[in-house]
Amino acid sequence: MVRLTLDLIARNSNLKPRKEETISQCLKKITHINFSDKNIDAIEDLSLCKNLSVLYLYDNCISQITNLNYATNLTHLYLQNNLLLFFNNVSDFYDYGNYIAVIEGLEELGELRELHVENQRLPLGEKLLFDPRTLHSLAKSLCILNISNNNIDDIRDLEILENLNQLIAVDNQLLHVKDLEFLLNKLMKLWKIDLNGNPVCLKPKYRDRLILVSKSLEFLDGKEIKNIERQFLMNWKASKDAKKISKKRSSKNEDASNSLISNFKTMHHIVPVYYPQVGKPKLVFFSEIQRYPVNANASPENYTKIIEEMGNLSLKQSESLLTKNDVHEPHLFHNPEEKENLFVENE
């Protein structure tokens, strides 16, 4: 195995010191180092390389990242296909093809912009997980996240990443469109998302629903979302919603009408009967089937209104009603005053 040292860098890099310039001075100015596929298993102290910004170490045997705390200018670290079980501070992190099962230990990273942890070699049946503390630490800085091919079935926890604008999560196990709608409602700056290879992509109207829920989304699964497509879907949804509202109102009116008819049906076979007494005449209603309407929610005002309307019946209608119900009381109509007062409600 090989350890990455300053001496190894000096011997294998194309360093060309100027006159009277030492190797150490030359190492201080170096910005890019490429030691991919060199059987490297450890990183020695590279603090002399103060201006190092890009370090390629993919296809090696590194199991732990060490001695890079000094790298204040390091922005890109490529560690694909190593033996990493965890990682630590870098600004942009490319780390697919390792053995990381939990995204954790990044609480001190307030400036991390990109995180690439796709294709982790996970045990059968396990999925890549996110430590809530790490997600919280990345909430304001992370812009690009690649979590492809990690058996992930739920990404709602990513809602905290308020500045995320690109999400690549292909070849996972995402299944529910509602979960994605929830996430897109939260990520207001997301303009690109790629979910190819997930079961959710086969759901009916999957693309339409995601386009409708996110106004910022410009690319979905590698395909551009054009304005005419979004506008068509918005018009279609507006028309569909209007039809639902109209149908609901119609159903409500129909229920109210049926309720009114039902109330009147319970009043059938009502017979007016006049009982002579001292004082004002009194009108009594009774039914052969039921004395009161079945609608317990009806207000007393409604009953009063019905009685008042019955009181407005003409004398001719009342006589007909009495005949229909086979009520013969000759003494009811001894004089016109009694006829006029027959349907007056007693106060």
MARVO-616181 format. One line per field, with one value per residue (C-alpha): x, y, z; residue number from 1; residue in three letters; chain. Coordinates in Angstrom, 3 decimals. Example, Ala and Ser with C-alpha at 12.3 -4.5 7.8 and 13.67 -1.06 7.14 Angstrom:
<pts>
x c(12.300;13.670);
y c(-4.500;-1.060);
z c(7.800;7.140);
nr c(1;2);
rest c(Ala;Ser);
kette c(A;A);
</pts>
This chain:
<pts>
x c(0.000;1.045;0.778;0.227;3.128;4.715;7.682;5.397;3.679;7.007;8.320;5.202;3.957;5.203;6.798;9.208;10.752;12.029;15.560;16.322;12.895;12.774;10.468;8.692;7.934;6.717;4.408;2.866;1.669;0.234;-3.569;-4.409;-3.182;-4.192;-3.331;-6.221;-5.717;-2.322;-3.094;-3.117;-4.511;-3.665;-3.044;-0.054;0.377;-0.098;-0.290;2.464;0.096;-1.794;-3.324;-4.547;-8.096;-8.706;-7.561;-8.247;-7.982;-10.608;-10.036;-7.760;-7.936;-8.493;-10.599;-10.352;-9.835;-7.112;-4.756;-6.956;-8.188;-5.705;-7.184;-9.059;-8.929;-9.905;-13.167;-13.234;-12.243;-12.860;-12.939;-15.040;-14.429;-12.425;-13.073;-14.523;-16.920;-17.325;-16.061;-15.358;-14.742;-14.599;-16.544;-17.554;-17.542;-17.519;-17.676;-19.556;-18.637;-17.669;-19.297;-21.023;-24.416;-25.188;-24.559;-23.176;-20.273;-20.699;-21.968;-19.022;-19.555;-21.321;-20.127;-20.648;-22.117;-22.107;-22.454;-22.078;-22.605;-24.097;-23.503;-22.514;-21.746;-24.375;-25.231;-28.194;-31.461;-29.920;-30.413;-28.513;-29.662;-29.288;-28.335;-30.732;-27.829;-25.899;-28.942;-29.472;-25.855;-26.224;-29.612;-28.441;-25.358;-26.010;-27.018;-26.340;-27.027;-26.483;-27.797;-28.373;-28.448;-28.593;-31.881;-33.521;-37.329;-38.093;-36.531;-38.966;-36.243;-34.478;-37.115;-34.753;-32.276;-33.785;-31.180;-31.048;-31.397;-30.306;-31.268;-30.145;-31.699;-31.876;-32.148;-33.562;-36.821;-38.989;-42.613;-45.103;-45.906;-47.360;-43.962;-42.382;-45.167;-44.533;-40.795;-41.239;-43.615;-40.793;-37.818;-38.663;-35.304;-35.126;-34.917;-33.584;-34.546;-33.735;-35.598;-35.177;-35.213;-37.521;-40.883;-42.657;-41.869;-44.402;-47.287;-50.175;-49.707;-46.445;-44.811;-47.951;-48.370;-44.760;-44.841;-48.037;-46.727;-43.421;-43.155;-39.351;-38.765;-37.199;-35.903;-37.546;-35.786;-33.561;-36.418;-37.004;-40.306;-41.493;-43.800;-46.491;-46.535;-46.852;-49.542;-51.588;-51.461;-52.420;-55.435;-56.456;-56.238;-58.216;-60.978;-61.043;-61.231;-64.073;-66.065;-65.569;-66.802;-69.834;-70.682;-70.348;-72.682;-75.201;-75.120;-75.577;-78.589;-80.092;-79.686;-81.371;-84.262;-84.717;-84.667;-87.457;-89.572;-89.015;-90.206;-93.440;-94.039;-94.093;-96.960;-99.321;-102.856;-103.001;-106.601;-107.685;-110.230;-112.014;-113.091;-115.578;-114.373;-114.500;-112.203;-110.373;-110.730;-107.937;-106.550;-105.118;-103.091;-102.557;-101.296;-102.316;-98.677;-96.555;-97.214;-93.866;-91.416;-88.576;-85.950;-84.708;-82.387;-85.199;-85.693;-88.937;-89.058;-89.497;-92.465;-94.044;-93.632;-95.337;-98.253;-98.582;-98.679;-101.361;-103.294;-103.347;-105.367;-108.632;-111.905;-112.710;-109.422;-110.051;-113.568;-112.132;-109.493;-112.102;-114.196;-111.151;-110.448;-114.058;-114.486;-118.105;-118.811;-121.872;-121.640;-118.222;-119.758;-122.682;-121.729;-119.258;-117.051;-116.283;-115.404;-113.064;-111.364;-111.082;-107.399;-106.300;-103.615;-104.359;-101.866);
y c(0.000;3.598;6.663;10.060;12.274;15.571;13.665;11.522;14.636;16.305;13.271;12.559;16.035;18.098;20.656;22.996;25.256;28.561;29.719;29.959;28.395;25.419;22.391;23.600;26.939;25.138;22.904;25.962;27.188;23.903;23.932;20.563;17.090;13.894;10.570;8.422;4.666;4.611;2.062;4.838;3.779;6.794;10.527;12.040;15.639;17.873;21.139;22.635;22.624;25.656;26.567;23.077;23.367;20.127;16.663;13.511;10.323;8.048;4.327;3.822;1.986;4.907;3.996;7.275;10.919;12.482;15.471;17.640;19.974;22.581;22.656;25.938;26.369;22.799;22.894;19.555;16.183;13.112;9.873;7.575;3.856;3.769;2.003;4.910;4.309;8.002;11.377;14.889;18.492;19.517;22.131;19.921;16.200;13.434;10.121;7.435;3.780;3.494;1.846;4.795;3.852;7.054;10.651;12.021;13.869;17.035;19.281;21.662;22.180;25.463;26.007;22.614;23.257;19.820;16.330;13.259;9.970;7.816;4.083;3.230;-0.457;-1.176;-4.532;-6.311;-4.756;-1.612;1.930;5.187;7.261;10.924;12.087;14.972;16.939;16.793;17.820;20.754;21.851;21.733;23.438;26.815;25.876;22.673;23.297;19.985;16.510;13.181;10.135;7.763;3.974;3.735;1.837;5.040;4.855;8.192;11.627;13.830;14.573;16.642;19.360;21.192;21.887;25.250;26.205;22.868;23.482;20.126;16.680;13.463;10.335;7.833;4.064;4.128;2.746;5.874;4.823;7.536;10.617;12.336;12.203;13.962;16.561;17.242;17.716;19.952;22.160;22.783;23.148;26.446;26.774;23.292;23.604;20.157;16.721;13.345;10.288;7.887;4.236;4.701;2.850;6.185;7.146;4.534;6.026;7.566;11.293;11.291;13.950;16.107;16.159;17.163;19.929;21.340;21.356;23.141;26.458;26.498;23.091;23.372;19.836;16.588;13.271;14.853;16.429;20.159;21.503;24.025;26.901;25.656;22.277;23.873;26.308;23.513;21.505;24.554;25.234;21.594;21.577;24.829;23.379;20.168;22.060;24.252;21.152;19.687;22.881;23.033;19.392;19.929;22.924;21.031;18.108;20.440;22.129;18.754;17.567;20.734;20.263;16.611;17.596;20.141;17.632;15.069;17.536;18.212;14.511;13.962;16.448;14.490;13.602;16.759;17.570;20.960;20.629;23.494;23.175;25.822;27.602;30.894;33.475;33.300;30.177;27.628;25.546;22.075;19.955;16.254;13.462;9.847;8.871;11.218;14.345;15.982;16.142;13.639;16.292;17.079;19.756;21.907;25.133;26.188;29.168;26.761;25.078;28.463;29.433;26.223;26.811;30.397;29.236;26.705;29.535;31.403;28.684;29.950;28.893;26.912;24.989;24.269;22.956;20.714;19.486;18.675;16.758;14.776;13.612;12.710;15.185;16.380;18.918;20.963;23.152;24.467;27.031;28.638;32.110;33.806;35.039;31.477;30.620;33.568;32.736;28.976;29.071;31.756;30.531;31.048;33.462);
z c(0.000;-0.550;1.702;0.172;1.326;0.329;-1.043;-3.221;-4.501;-5.269;-7.133;-9.170;-9.925;-12.780;-10.512;-12.205;-9.592;-10.777;-10.105;-6.427;-5.626;-3.287;-3.503;-0.399;-2.005;-5.088;-3.024;-1.394;-4.793;-6.055;-6.515;-8.163;-7.216;-9.013;-7.367;-8.522;-8.813;-7.040;-4.292;-1.702;1.672;3.863;3.669;5.464;6.583;3.553;5.455;3.315;0.308;1.567;-1.807;-2.688;-4.063;-6.011;-4.925;-6.966;-4.902;-6.465;-7.116;-4.109;-0.784;1.590;4.627;6.525;5.575;7.732;7.730;5.553;8.290;7.147;3.628;3.894;0.101;-0.751;-2.697;-4.535;-3.137;-5.306;-3.294;-5.442;-5.063;-1.862;1.439;3.391;6.252;7.137;5.995;7.231;6.231;2.605;0.641;-2.290;-1.623;-4.242;-2.473;-4.368;-4.438;-0.764;2.254;3.873;5.351;7.271;6.199;9.458;11.017;8.937;11.717;11.332;7.616;7.203;3.620;1.983;-1.463;-3.123;-1.733;-3.964;-2.129;-4.869;-5.330;-1.784;-1.343;1.279;2.856;1.308;2.439;3.958;2.704;2.984;5.969;6.951;10.427;11.330;12.853;9.589;7.550;9.871;9.440;5.645;5.545;4.231;2.202;0.262;-3.365;-5.130;-3.741;-5.480;-3.585;-6.492;-6.167;-2.379;-1.814;-0.521;-0.223;1.476;0.936;2.852;5.424;2.780;3.157;5.511;2.677;1.797;-0.829;-2.632;-6.373;-7.859;-6.596;-8.278;-6.782;-9.650;-9.189;-5.666;-4.238;-4.120;-4.468;-3.450;-5.540;-2.460;-0.739;-3.708;-3.821;-0.149;-0.775;-3.812;-1.851;0.612;-1.756;-3.412;-5.212;-6.713;-10.498;-11.397;-10.115;-11.607;-10.315;-13.223;-12.219;-9.221;-9.068;-8.565;-12.169;-13.321;-11.344;-13.358;-14.046;-12.074;-14.255;-14.421;-10.651;-9.947;-12.558;-11.060;-7.508;-8.248;-10.062;-9.832;-11.460;-14.932;-15.548;-14.493;-15.160;-17.771;-19.733;-19.869;-18.597;-21.157;-20.328;-22.695;-20.906;-17.471;-18.637;-20.222;-16.983;-14.915;-17.133;-16.989;-13.184;-12.913;-15.109;-13.087;-9.789;-11.127;-12.093;-8.612;-6.965;-9.279;-8.610;-4.873;-4.944;-7.062;-4.670;-1.719;-3.312;-4.188;-0.593;0.676;-1.754;-0.789;2.867;2.323;0.390;3.122;5.765;3.855;3.267;7.015;7.207;4.900;6.054;8.146;9.087;10.419;13.239;14.928;18.539;19.695;22.797;24.569;23.090;19.795;17.635;17.812;14.974;15.699;13.255;13.619;11.342;11.107;10.591;12.690;14.684;14.097;11.159;11.248;10.559;14.044;12.728;11.326;13.266;15.012;12.660;9.734;11.459;12.150;8.517;7.393;9.758;8.576;4.960;5.860;7.492;4.208;2.522;1.099;2.611;-0.496;-0.191;3.469;2.769;0.060;2.466;5.067;2.528;1.329;4.853;5.568;8.408;8.665;11.343;10.300;13.376;12.232;9.866;11.681;10.557;8.180;11.010;12.028;8.419;8.151;11.419;10.804;9.856;12.261;14.639;18.293;19.888);
nr c(1;2;3;4;5;6;7;8;9;10;11;12;13;14;15;16;17;18;19;20;21;22;23;24;25;26;27;28;29;30;31;32;33;34;35;36;37;38;39;40;41;42;43;44;45;46;47;48;49;50;51;52;53;54;55;56;57;58;59;60;61;62;63;64;65;66;67;68;69;70;71;72;73;74;75;76;77;78;79;80;81;82;83;84;85;86;87;88;89;90;91;92;93;94;95;96;97;98;99;100;101;102;103;104;105;106;107;108;109;110;111;112;113;114;115;116;117;118;119;120;121;122;123;124;125;126;127;128;129;130;131;132;133;134;135;136;137;138;139;140;141;142;143;144;145;146;147;148;149;150;151;152;153;154;155;156;157;158;159;160;161;162;163;164;165;166;167;168;169;170;171;172;173;174;175;176;177;178;179;180;181;182;183;184;185;186;187;188;189;190;191;192;193;194;195;196;197;198;199;200;201;202;203;204;205;206;207;208;209;210;211;212;213;214;215;216;217;218;219;220;221;222;223;224;225;226;227;228;229;230;231;232;233;234;235;236;237;238;239;240;241;242;243;244;245;246;247;248;249;250;251;252;253;254;255;256;257;258;259;260;261;262;263;264;265;266;267;268;269;270;271;272;273;274;275;276;277;278;279;280;281;282;283;284;285;286;287;288;289;290;291;292;293;294;295;296;297;298;299;300;301;302;303;304;305;306;307;308;309;310;311;312;313;314;315;316;317;318;319;320;321;322;323;324;325;326;327;328;329;330;331;332;333;334;335;336;337;338;339;340;341;342;343;344;345;346;347);
rest c(Met;Val;Arg;Leu;Thr;Leu;Asp;Leu;Ile;Ala;Arg;Asn;Ser;Asn;Leu;Lys;Pro;Arg;Lys;Glu;Glu;Thr;Ile;Ser;Gln;Cys;Leu;Lys;Lys;Ile;Thr;His;Ile;Asn;Phe;Ser;Asp;Lys;Asn;Ile;Asp;Ala;Ile;Glu;Asp;Leu;Ser;Leu;Cys;Lys;Asn;Leu;Ser;Val;Leu;Tyr;Leu;Tyr;Asp;Asn;Cys;Ile;Ser;Gln;Ile;Thr;Asn;Leu;Asn;Tyr;Ala;Thr;Asn;Leu;Thr;His;Leu;Tyr;Leu;Gln;Asn;Asn;Leu;Leu;Leu;Phe;Phe;Asn;Asn;Val;Ser;Asp;Phe;Tyr;Asp;Tyr;Gly;Asn;Tyr;Ile;Ala;Val;Ile;Glu;Gly;Leu;Glu;Glu;Leu;Gly;Glu;Leu;Arg;Glu;Leu;His;Val;Glu;Asn;Gln;Arg;Leu;Pro;Leu;Gly;Glu;Lys;Leu;Leu;Phe;Asp;Pro;Arg;Thr;Leu;His;Ser;Leu;Ala;Lys;Ser;Leu;Cys;Ile;Leu;Asn;Ile;Ser;Asn;Asn;Asn;Ile;Asp;Asp;Ile;Arg;Asp;Leu;Glu;Ile;Leu;Glu;Asn;Leu;Asn;Gln;Leu;Ile;Ala;Val;Asp;Asn;Gln;Leu;Leu;His;Val;Lys;Asp;Leu;Glu;Phe;Leu;Leu;Asn;Lys;Leu;Met;Lys;Leu;Trp;Lys;Ile;Asp;Leu;Asn;Gly;Asn;Pro;Val;Cys;Leu;Lys;Pro;Lys;Tyr;Arg;Asp;Arg;Leu;Ile;Leu;Val;Ser;Lys;Ser;Leu;Glu;Phe;Leu;Asp;Gly;Lys;Glu;Ile;Lys;Asn;Ile;Glu;Arg;Gln;Phe;Leu;Met;Asn;Trp;Lys;Ala;Ser;Lys;Asp;Ala;Lys;Lys;Ile;Ser;Lys;Lys;Arg;Ser;Ser;Lys;Asn;Glu;Asp;Ala;Ser;Asn;Ser;Leu;Ile;Ser;Asn;Phe;Lys;Thr;Met;His;His;Ile;Val;Pro;Val;Tyr;Tyr;Pro;Gln;Val;Gly;Lys;Pro;Lys;Leu;Val;Phe;Phe;Ser;Glu;Ile;Gln;Arg;Tyr;Pro;Val;Asn;Ala;Asn;Ala;Ser;Pro;Glu;Asn;Tyr;Thr;Lys;Ile;Ile;Glu;Glu;Met;Gly;Asn;Leu;Ser;Leu;Lys;Gln;Ser;Glu;Ser;Leu;Leu;Thr;Lys;Asn;Asp;Val;His;Glu;Pro;His;Leu;Phe;His;Asn;Pro;Glu;Glu;Lys;Glu;Asn;Leu;Phe;Val;Glu;Asn;Glu);
kette c(A;A;A;A;A;A;A;A;A;A;A;A;A;A;A;A;A;A;A;A;A;A;A;A;A;A;A;A;A;A;A;A;A;A;A;A;A;A;A;A;A;A;A;A;A;A;A;A;A;A;A;A;A;A;A;A;A;A;A;A;A;A;A;A;A;A;A;A;A;A;A;A;A;A;A;A;A;A;A;A;A;A;A;A;A;A;A;A;A;A;A;A;A;A;A;A;A;A;A;A;A;A;A;A;A;A;A;A;A;A;A;A;A;A;A;A;A;A;A;A;A;A;A;A;A;A;A;A;A;A;A;A;A;A;A;A;A;A;A;A;A;A;A;A;A;A;A;A;A;A;A;A;A;A;A;A;A;A;A;A;A;A;A;A;A;A;A;A;A;A;A;A;A;A;A;A;A;A;A;A;A;A;A;A;A;A;A;A;A;A;A;A;A;A;A;A;A;A;A;A;A;A;A;A;A;A;A;A;A;A;A;A;A;A;A;A;A;A;A;A;A;A;A;A;A;A;A;A;A;A;A;A;A;A;A;A;A;A;A;A;A;A;A;A;A;A;A;A;A;A;A;A;A;A;A;A;A;A;A;A;A;A;A;A;A;A;A;A;A;A;A;A;A;A;A;A;A;A;A;A;A;A;A;A;A;A;A;A;A;A;A;A;A;A;A;A;A;A;A;A;A;A;A;A;A;A;A;A;A;A;A;A;A;A;A;A;A;A;A;A;A;A;A;A;A;A;A;A;A;A;A;A;A;A;A;A;A;A;A;A;A;A;A;A;A;A;A);
</pts>
